[in-house]
Amino acid sequence: MPLYENVFIARQDISGAQVDALADTFTQLVADNGGEVKKREYWGLRNLMYRMRKNRKGHYVLMNLSAPPAAVAELERTMRINEDVIRYLTIRVDELEDGPSVVMQSRGSRDDRQRRGDRERSGEGREIERPAAERSVLEQASPEQAVPEQAVAEQAVPEQAVPEPAVPEPAVPEQPGLERPVPETAEA
């Protein structure tokens, strides 16, 4: 029998129990037409990329089907009629995935990560390893090699004459009767 993946999005204002009942209805419909739902996953209430039928969010449900084409056609016809289904997509696949789908795997890895606030409180993630050339003299010195602050100040700021960059004069349009001032030049 052909294998299919079906994902449908239900309206945001229905409850999770209603979405589950809706998925049960679709599962029964497929079974009545000679098919079988191998796996069903509720992905949760998620944001939509753009508004669909005045909804900004939707309940996502994935169903892996092993059904004849007539059962899939009847399932899609029923989804098209149902008011609670915003969108649906059914694709034919060569084989069904075992285990959780990619969406559920990424959700699990997101929950396993440490929250940002927890990292900042425990001090993790703040230290950035810099090359030795960028570290200051105090960071490079070990506690046994205490460097006096005066020596650090002398090493940190070498005394060199830095020429000031030339600043061009703003262009002033010439107007009759107004003379432009001549800039003074520094004599050495």
Salt bridges, closest charged atoms under 4 A:
ASP13 OD1 - ARG11 NE 2.81
ASP20 OD1 - ARG40 NH2 2.83
ASP24 OD1 - ARG40 NH1 2.74
GLU36 OE1 - LYS38 NZ 3.36
GLU41 OE2 - LYS39 NZ 3.64
GLU74 OE2 - ARG77 NH2 2.78
ASP84 OD1 - ARG11 NH1 2.99
ASP118 OD1 - ARG121 NH1 3.18
GLU120 OE2 - ARG116 NE 3.49
GLU129 OE2 - ARG135 NH2 2.46
GLU139 OE1 - ARG130 NH2 2.63
